[in-house]
């Protein structure tokens, strides 16, 4: 008699929710996840920083109706303490939130401004080999005329943590071109164990912030600290740029839109249709109208006006040019 195939291991999805824009984005994420992903393998956590000395007020989602909508979508609120970053560096939430997850279970972190556009259950994750988003521009480092180049800067970081620099390189890219060096957007990342990843991420980020190599003297770490540490963490845990075959996340299965004006300007028709589908039910609409960008972009049609400004098959190469055109026409919101 053939053995029964073991069920796939549960995976914890975590996004950060806070009062204001992130709370409403969390609702869009949860609605899209339920609209597109099948089965019960994935469990959604909304990580919320607890009030404390590193926050000027209470950062948690305050709207009771919004909290109820998230719970109706199956989300579990996950409080965590801000010990190292807080309001001074809110991107640090994505590091500190990981410590509140079940420590030995696989996880996927997503930025809250993401829609799940396909079935996550079909994505061929290998959680033993971590990876992160390759939908990025060469935002860091910024090379100074008489300063060290890409290779010297990145090698100094690999050396700091005793990592092999050469094996991280993409040798199909030319020397001193930013894509030769391992660099991710932190819009998603994953691994087989939340605590191991969290500890490594925190250790590296604090060491870079508090004691950077001399090669970083001209470099800003705000807001790039998480994205500087992330490739080092992934490389040290045996992952890399090729750990997930392309076309799934940041492709057919997820969309990191960043802000609603950018979604309407540049994303596929299917993403816009999904957004308008999940926001249509009256009980959802009553809650989401509390967000000014959702109210104006989705419900009052400003998004369609933004979309008409662009040919989605011939977009400006740089995101900043897209933002500037939207702002020039008076449609920018965040």
Secondary structure, 3 states (H helix, E strand, C coil): CCCCCCCCCCEEEEEECCCCHHHHHHHHHHHHHHHHCCCCCEEEEEEEECCCCCCCCCCCCCCHHHHHHHHHCCCEEEEECCCCCHHHHHHHHHHHHHHHCCCCCCEEEECCCEEECCCHHHCCCCCCCCEEECCCCCCCCCCCCCCCCHHHHHHHHHHHCCCCCHHHCCCCCCCCCHHHCCCCEEEEEEECCHHHHHHHHHHHHHHHHHCCCHHHCCCCCCCCHHHHHHHHHHHHCCCCCCCCCCCHHHHHCEEECCCHHHHHHHCCHHHHHHHHHHCCCHHHHHHHCCCHHHHHHHHCCHHHHHHCCCCCCCCCCCHHHHHHHHHHCCCCCC
